[in-house]
């Protein structure tokens, strides 16, 4: 079996994080999984949704929005606003991003604030949802570090880092981090979301007009666990780099990501 880009089955694509890409956001990063590139920006507002006030829910909230820019694919993709509604795929992905990040953020420690996580796909070559979760986590951590540095939070609300990666069965073999040609032709496609300590947050997987065995599923999960461990190390580097670039002295906070 030969992968289109000649990677080994267990290899990630080249992963890069460019922090502080959106100056008006509280925290932001441009994340690249190979040719897939997503801007993830976290904006923190000092208010919560009306339903929280009505239901007297303590703490804050985190929610996400996801979109693919019209030029992110080979053929122009119409904006959702031009159709008058969010398409089903985008809606499902942004709910996944929100669920994943809420799993590692202590909303009570956040206080009466809302974190908006905006994920805008600049270029799509497979794995946009996993890149959005992985980059979204970095953007949220940068934003929370900023609030801590300003003395607006007593405790750091992010309990753990979280990352996501895809795996699949391609030409009969388990592989990690599928690009578009592999995703298109895979017999099985999995998306795995895990914390830095190896806990599962969400699994999404199905056979593409095919079936898969328990052994194949176990192999995909092992590949994903190893890949996410690598992603977490890169996330830590990006968060620390963002702190240093901003000139904030957050050495004590940085220890929580080491």
Buried (B, 14 or more C-beta within 10 A) or exposed (E): EEBEBEBEBBBBBEBBBBBBBBEEBBBBBBBBBBBBBBBBBBBBEEEBEEEBEEEEBEBBBBBBBBBBBEEBBEEEBEEBEEEEEBBEEBBEBBEBBBBBBBBBBBBEBBBBBBBBBBBBBBBBBBBBBBBBBBBBBBBBBBBBBBBBBEEEBEEBBBBBBBBBBBBBBBEEEBBBBBBBBBBEEBBBBBBBBBBBEEEEBBBBBEEBEEEBEEEBBEBBBBBBBBBBEBBBBBBBBBBBBBBEEBEBEBEEBBEBBE
